[in-house]
């Protein structure tokens, strides 16, 4: 009974801390941080000050509420030592909560004593605010873990967790970083309010503007990039650690992330009023707590784990160790599916020439080639880890390294995640953040939407999930222009509608494999006749999309002639398949569709180069 009451008390302390944090943000947003002057722990030089203005009342009430936090955490520690034996994880959680509470008080005292409050706009204050936010996150994490463990959950065990632990750890560090950037952005919103978004961008880009103007331009990009990574990690963790609590907290992360992104745009649109700043901070705190809880449940001792050999139909499959001398660099290259990547990479590079209207530059071209390959390779490697149970049943995939376990699933996953992070850093560093975000978005869409959500559940899998392959042109275009024009989105739509034509032609050739693996591809579910009709419909849509650049007046006669010839051949082969739905016709259309897309992008690049 005592422990159950302790758990309720611990959750109550966590909730109270959230309220105090919001009140502290209100103090900053209203400029009331100097309400008690430069006195600490006294307020205006007194234990109980004489009310003289609203700022003093706001700041003094925040100090009282923060002081109560210290008392509550001290009570938490005392109770933990009474209710739990020496060395128990709950005791450790309570002690860390006390440590971060004391640091929180010291940071707050430093802000006051060094007068880093009110209208102070120094770099020192920005750093202090960022550190304050980081410590706040750590405090909330310690309190959440204490409450979690006191509710009967198992402690974390890092040994043997493999790349999942590294992925979660990187996600936690990334969340702290984005929270710190958000604290600096909120400070800029308070000290330098703007009339509208245009003014904020103009001042942020001005070379002589205050650093807070410039820094707050980066926060949305950082938040979106980190959010994409969190969504990827949440999906992978919920797949590899298929417990109910893991799925619950992974769902919370996905939901809160999209709500937070939408809220962030509204915050910018409304010019960051105080109530929006507070609710934005609350969502960030809840997202952080969800990440902590996801990690705690996924890495807990005895947490359910998806084992490739026992649960994925690989029992008895050969599984040589990495140290057995059978693994070569070719095996790791095979994980990236280089033949599949080649066409996607070509569209990304061609989009660079289309966007530039000529030569985009050697180093930028090489960076996009390498970064794009790494992002697509990461998606394919992760896909192989997830799909190894169905790959073993299909003839064309049964020799993949993850199936034979030439490369262990853990090492393949670590390889994929390393490629993903490396791709983002390379593209962001040499090109720009927008290009890196597009590559990460394509990876996320392929892994989460197509592989995990759709592939095994609906024949619409390739229609919706095929959007993952449409991101490469956006990567190339963004790398050159740092923007996405309507023509860039036409290129995206072109590949999106072309994908069913290309992939369903392949599906007709290997439908027996898909049926054996239990994958609901269209020929397996609805038959060949429906498939060839759908191929014809999407071929028509592809043709329509391909002529849009002519109506946009973005291309000239060279593209017009090339598009007419290529589209005529695409429609002809689709009709031939409809008339004779045989393997030979499906093979002809499948191979022509690859040439069609490559030549269409090439002709557009040549046309644009001559035009400009």
N, C-alpha and C positions, 0 to 999 in steps of 0.2 A: 504493500500500500504506500509506504514511504517513497519508493522509487517511482511509482506512477504519479504521485503528487509532484515529485521533483521534475518529472518530464513536463507536466503541465506548467510548472513554474518556469522551466527553461524556455519553453515556447513563448510564454508570456513575456519574458525578458527580451526575447528576440523581437517580438511585435512592438514592445515599448521602444526599443532602440530604433526601429524604423520610424516611429513617430518623432522621436527626438532628432533624428537625422533630417527629416523633412522640416522641422522647426528651425534647425540650424541653417538649412538652405534658405528659409524665409528671412532669417537674420541677414544673410549675405545679400539676397535679392532686394531687400528694402534699404540696404546701406546702414543697418542699425548696429553693425559690429563694433562701432566706437561709442555705443550708447553709455557704457560704463567708463568711458575715458580709457587711459592706458593703464588702468589699475587691474591687478589680478593677484590673488583670488578675490580681493575686495571689489566692490562695484562703486565707482565714483568716490573711492577712498573709505567706504563704509561697508559694514557687514550687511546691513539692510538700508539701502539708499533711500533718499527722499525722492519720490516721483517728481520729475520736472519736465519730462517730455516722453513721447511715445517710443522713441529709439531706446531710451534707458529701460523702459518697461519690457520691451521686446528682448533686449540683450540680457537683462537680469533674469527674466523668465527662462531663457535658454540655459543660463548657467545653473539655475535651480533644477531644471529637468535633467541636465547633464550630470549634476551632482547625484541625483537620484539613481542614474544609471550605475555610477560607481558603487553605491550602496547595494543595489540589486545584484550586481556581479559579485561583490564580496559575499553576499548571502548565498549566491549560487556556488561559489567555491567552498564555503563553509559546509553547506548542505551536501555537496558532492563528496567531501572528505568524510562526512558522517555516514553517508548512505552506501558508499562504494569502497571496496578494499584497496589497499596500496597497489599502485601500478595500473589501476583500471583506466580504460580509455576515457571514461566520462570525467575522471579527475583531471586528466591531461587537457581535455577540451575546456574545462572550466578555468584552468590556470592560463591557457592561451587567451581565453576571453578576458581575463583580468589584465594580462599583459597588454593587449591591444586597447583595452579601455584606458589604462594609464597613459599609453602613447597618445591616444586620442585627446586626453586632457592636456598633455604637454604640448601637443601641436596647437590646440586651441589657445593655450596660454601664450605660446610664442607669437601667434597672430596678433594678440592684444598687446603684449609687452613690446613687440617690435613695430607696432602700429601698422600692421599689414591688413588693415580693415578699411571699412567705409570707402573712400574714393582713391585709395592707394592703387596705382596701376603699374607698379614696378614688376620686374622680372622675378624678384624674390617672392612677391606675393603669389605669382602664378605657380612657381615651384612649390611653395608651401601649400597652396590649394590642391595641387595634384597629389602631393604626398598625403595630405589630409584624406583625400578621397580613397587612395590606395589603402590606407590604414582602416578606413571605415569599412571597406570591402572585407578586409581580413578579419575585422571584429565581427561583422555579420556572419562570415563563414565559420568562425570559431563557435559562435553562439548557435548557429544552425546545426553544426556537427554535434555539439554537446546535447542539444535537444533530440537530435536524431538518434544518437547512440543511447541516450537514457530512455528512449522509447522502445528499446530492445533490439536495435539493429546491430549487425556485426561490424567490427572495426575494419579499417582499410588494410589490405595486404598488397603491397606493391610488387613483391617478388613474383616473377613468373607471369606478369600481366602483359608483357610484350609491348607492341606498338600502341595498344589501346591506352596504356598508362601515359605514354609519351604524347599521344594525341590529346588526351584530356588535360595533361599538364600544360601543353602549349595553348590550349583553349583558355585555361584559367589565367595564364600570363597575358594573353591577348585581351581578355576581358578587363583585367586591371589596367592595361595600357589605354584601352578605349574609354574606360571610366575616367582616367586621369585627363585625357584629352577633352572629355566632356566637361570636367570641372573647370578647365581653363576656358572653354567655350562659354560656359555659363557666366564666368567672371567677365568675359568680354561683352556678353549680352547686357550685363548689369551696368558696367562702367561706360560702355559706348553703344547705347541704343541707336538703332537706325530706323529710317522711315519705311523702308521696304527692302525686299531681297536684292533688287538691282543695286541699291546704294551699298548694301553689305558687300556684294561682290566687287563693286568698283573700288571701295576703300580697301578691301582685302588685297586687291591686285596692285594698288598704288605702291610704288617703291618707297615713298616717304611716310607711309601710314604706320600707326602704332602696331607693335608686334601682335597684340591681342586681336586686331582686325585680321591680320594675315593668318594667325593660327586657327581661328575659328572656321576658316574655309576648309580646313583639312578634316575636321571632325566627322562630317557626314560620310566622306569617303572611307575614313578609318572604320567607322561604325558599320557601314555596309559590308566592307571586306571581312571584318571580323565576324559579322553575323553570318555571312556565307560559309565561313569556315566552321562556325559553331553548328550550323545546320548540317554540314557534311559529317562532322564528328558525332552529332546526336544520332543521325541515321545509321552510321557504322556501329556505334556502341549499342544501339537498340537491337541491331542484327546479331552482333557477336556476343552480347550479354542479354539474352532474351527473357529477362525477368519482368514481372508486372510493374514493379517500381521503376525499373530502368525505362521501360516504355512510357510510363506516366511522365517522368521528368523530362525525357526526350521530347515528348509532345508539348510539355510546358515551354521548353526552350523554343521550339518552332513557333508556337503561337505567340509567345511574348516577343520574339524577335520581329515578326511581321507587324504586330501592334506597335512596337517601339519605333520601327522605321516609319510607319505611317504617322505616328505621333510626332516624330522628329520633323517631318515635312510640314505638318500643321504648325509646329512650334516656329519654324522659320517663316511660314506664311503669315502667322499672326504676330510676328515680331517679338517672340519670346516673352509673353506676359508672365507675371509671377506664377499664376496658377498652372500654366503650362510647364514652366520650369520645374515646379514641384512634382507634378504628375510624371514628367519625363524622368526625374530622378527616382521616383518610386518604382517605375517600370524597370529602370536599370538595376535597382537593388533586387527586385524580384527575379529578374533574369539572372543576376549573379547568384542568388540563393539557389535557383533551379540548377545552375551549372554545378554548384558545390554538391547538391543533393544527387545529381546524376552521377557525378564522379564517385561519391561515397557509396552509392548502391552498385555501380558497375565494378568497382574495385574491392568490394567487400569480400571478406573470407566466406567461401561457400556460395558465392553468387553463381547462378546458372550460367554456363558457358556453352557456346555452340562448338562442338568438337567435330572437326572435319571427318575424321575416320569413323567415328561412332554414330553420328547422327546424319551425315550427308551422303550415305550410300557408298562410302569409300572403304569400307571394311575389307581388308585383304589386299588393297592396292599397295604397290611398292612405295616406300617412303624413305629413301636414302637420306642421310643427314648431309648438311651443307659441308661438313668437314670430310665427307667421304671421297672428295676429289672428283665428283661427277658434275659439279656445277661450273658452268663457264659463263662468260659475259654474254654469249649468245642466248643462254636461257633467260637472262634478265631482259635482253632486247626482245625476246619472244613475248615476255609479259606485256610489252607496250603495244603489241600488234602493229608493227611498222607498215605492213601492206594496207591495213585499214586506215592508218593515219595519213598516208601519203596524199590521198585526194583531199582530205580535210585541210592538211597543211598547205596544199597548193592553193586552195580557195582563200586562205588567210593571206598568203604572200601576194596573190593576184589582187586581192582587195587593197593592199598597200599601194600598188601601182595605179589602181583605179582611183583611189582617194587622192593620190598625189598628182595624177595626170602625167606620170613619168617616173624617173628613178627616185625611190624613197630614201636612199642612202645605205651604204654597205653595212655599217654597224647596227643600224636599226633593223635592217632586213635579217641579219644574222641573229639578233636578239629575239625577234619574233619567231624565226624559224626554230631556234632552240627552245624558247619559252613555250611556244605553241605545241611543239612535239612533247615537251615534258608534261604539259597539262593534259593533253590527250592520252599520253602514255600512262600517266597516273590514273586516269579514269579507267583505262583498259585493265591495268594491273589490279585495281580494287575490284573491278567487275569480275575478274577471274577468281578472286578470293571468294566473293559472294556466291558465284554461280558454279563453283567446283562440283557441287552435288548433281547438277544437271549436265555439266560438261562431260562428266564421265560416261553418260548414257548416249552421247552423240558422237558419231564417227569422226566428224571434222574437228571436234574439240577434245577428244579423249586423250590426246598426247600433250596437252598443255602442261607446263611445269607445275601448276598448282594441282592438277589432277594426279600426275605421277608422283607428286611431292618431291620432285627434283629440287624445287624451291619450296620450303615450308610456307604454310599459309601466313604465319606471323612475319616471316621475312619478306614475303611478297607484299603484305599490307604495309610494312614499314617502308619498303621501297616505293610503293605508290604514294604514301603520304609525304615522303621526302621529295619526290618529284613534284608534288603539288605545291609544297612550300617553296621549293627552289624556283619553280615556274613563276609564282607570284612575285618573289623578290627580284628575279631577273627582269621581268616585264615592267614592274614598277620602277626599278632603278634605271633601266636604259630607255624605256619608252615612257610610260606614264601609268598612273594608278588605274585609270579607266580601262586601259587595255588589260591590265592584270586582273581587274574585276570581271571583265568579260570572259577571260579564260577560266577563271575560277567558277563563274556562273555556269559555263558549259559543262565543266567537270561535275559540279553539284547536280545539275539537271540529269546528267547521264547516270550517275550513281544512285541518287535518291529517288528521282521521279521515274526514270525508266527501269533501272535494274531492281530496286527494292520495292517500288510501289506498283508498277504497271506490268512488267514483263511476264509475271506468272499469274496475273489476275484477269487480263482483258485483251481481246484482239486489237483494241485501240492502242496497244502499247507502242507500236512503232509510229503511229500518227502523232501522238502527243510527245512521246519520248524522243522522237526524231528531231525535236527542236534542239537537242544537245549538239547535234552535228551542224546546226545552222549558226552556232556562235563563232566559229573561226573567222568568217569575214568581218564580224564586229571587232574581233581582236586586232586584225590587221588595220582596219579603218581607224579605230581609236588610237592605235600606235602612231599613226601619221598625223591625224588631225586633233587628237584629244577631244573628240566630239563624235556624235553619231548622227549623221544627216539622214534625210528620208531615203536617199539612194542606198545607204548602208543597210537600212531596214528592208529595202526591197531585196537586196542580196540575201539577207536572213530569210525572208519569206520564200525566195526562190528555192533555197535548199530545203526549207521546211516542207514545201509541197512536192519537191522532187523525191524526197526520201521514200515515201510509200511506193512510188513507181519502181525505184531501184531495189528496195529491200524486199517487197512482195514478189518481185521477179525471182530473187534469190530463194525466198521462202517456198516458191513452187518447186524449185529444184531439190530442196532438202526437207520437204514437208514430213517425210517419214521420220527423219531425225527429230524434228520438233514434236511429232506425235509421241515418239518413244520417250522423250524427256518430259512430256506433259506440259509443254509450253503452248499457250493458246494463240498461236499465230493464225492469221486469217485463213489460209488454205486448210488448216487443220480443223478450225471451228466451223466455218461456213462453206468450205469447199472451193474447188478451182473456179467454177463459173462466177461466183460472187467476187472472187479475188481478181479475175481479169477485168471484170466490170469496174471494180474500184480502181484498178491500175489505170484504166482508160480515163476515168473521171479525174484522177489526180494528174494525169498527163495533160489534160486540157487545162487544169488549173495552173500547172507549171508553165505552160505556154502563155497563159494570160499574164502571169506575174513577170515572165521574161520580157514582155513588150512594154511594161510600165516605164522603164527608163527612157523609152522613146517619147512617151507622153510627158515625162518630166523634162524633156529636152536636155538630158544629161549625156546623150550619146548621139552619134551621127550615122552616116550611111554605111560605114564599114560594119558596125554592129547590126544595123538593120538587115543587111544582106546575110550576114552570118547567122543571125537569129532565125531568119526565115528558113534557111536551109536546115539548120539543126533541129528546129521545131517540127518541120515537115517530116524529117526522118524519125523523130520521137513519136509523133502521132501515127506514122505508118507502121512502125514496129509494134505499137500498142494495139492497133487494129488487127495486125497479123496475129498477135497473141490471142486477141479476143476471138478471131475466126478459128484459130487452131491452137487451143491451149495445151501445147505439147512442150516437152522438155527443151527441144531445140529452139523453139520460139522464145521460151522464157530465158534461155541462156543468151540468145542474141540480144534481147532487150536489156538484160542485166549488164552485159559488157558494154553495150552502146550507151547506156545511161551514164556510166562513168566517163566515157569520152565526151558525151554531151555536156556534162557539167564543166569539165575541165576546159573544153574548147570555148564554151560560152563565156566563162570568166576571162580566158585568154584574149578572145576577140574584143571584149569590153575594155580590157586593159590597153590593148593596142589602139582602139578607137579613141579612148580618152587621152592617150599620150599624143596622138596626132592632133586632136581637137585643141589641146592646151599648148 
